[in-house]
Amino acid sequence: MSRYEQASHVFWRCQYHIVWTPKYRFRILKGNVGKRFID
């Protein structure tokens, strides 16, 4: 399977970048996971 999708006259490659933003600004991530995101 090709890394690119194709139609009759175009080729494209879709990539997504997911950004997680909590609604409230208090610390949800705790422990080692929270420390990794702070660094």
Secondary structure, DSSP 8 states (H G I E B T S, - for coil): --SSEE-SS-EE----------SS-S----HHHHHHHH-
